[in-house]
C-alpha cells in the first residue's frame, strides 16, 4: 500500500519535487486510479487506522498538519 501511495504522490509532485500535497488530493487520486476510497483500502490492511494515522506509519512519507488543521503529505 505504501508503494502505491508513493507512486501516486510522485506523480502529483512531479512538477515540484519535495512539495506537500493535501491528503485529500492523494485520496482523490487513489480513488480515481483504483475505483475505491482510500479509507476503505486502508481498513483492509490496518482496520483500526484512520488515513492520517496510516500515513504516519509510512516511512517513505512525511505528514504535516497546518495551523488550520488540514493535513498535507510529501515524500521523505
N, C-alpha and C positions, 0 to 999 in steps of 0.2 A: 504494500500500500504506500509506503514511504517513497519508493522508487517512482511510482505513478505520480504522486504529488510533486516530487522534484522535477520530473519531466514537464508537467503542466506549468509549474512555476518558472522553469527555464524558458519556456515558450512565451509566457506572459511578460517576462522581464528581458527578453532578447534585445530590445532597443536600449535598455539602460540596466545592465547587469548590476546586481547588488542593491537594487531599489526594493522598497517594500510595496506589497500589494495588499489591498483589503482581503481578509479571508473570505468575504462574501464573493469576491471575483474568482478566487480559487475554487470555491464550492460551485459556483455557476458554470465554470469551465468543465469541471469534473462531470456535472450533470449533463452538459451538452455532449461530451465525449462518450459517456458510459450509460446514459439514459436512466440514472437513478441519483437520488440526492446523496451527497457525500456523507451526511449523518447516518443514513441507512447502511451505507457500506462500512462505515467505521464500527457500527454496532455489531457487524459480523465478526470483527477482529477483537474489538475492545468493548464489550457490551455496556460497561459502566462509564465509559468516557464520552465527554462532550467534544465537539470539534476543536476548540482551542486547547483543551487538555491533551487531546491526541497529538496535536501539532507540537506541543511542548515535549513530547516523548520522542519526536523525530530528531535525530542528531544532525541531519542534513539541513534542518530548517531553523530559523531564528524567528521568535514571536515577539511582537511589540504591541503594547496597549497604549493608545493615545490618551491624552487628558480628557477627551470627550467619552472615553470608554470603548472606542472602536478598536478591533483587533486587526493587526497587519502582520504579514509574514514575508520573509525573504530567505534566500539561500544562505547557508552558513559559509 
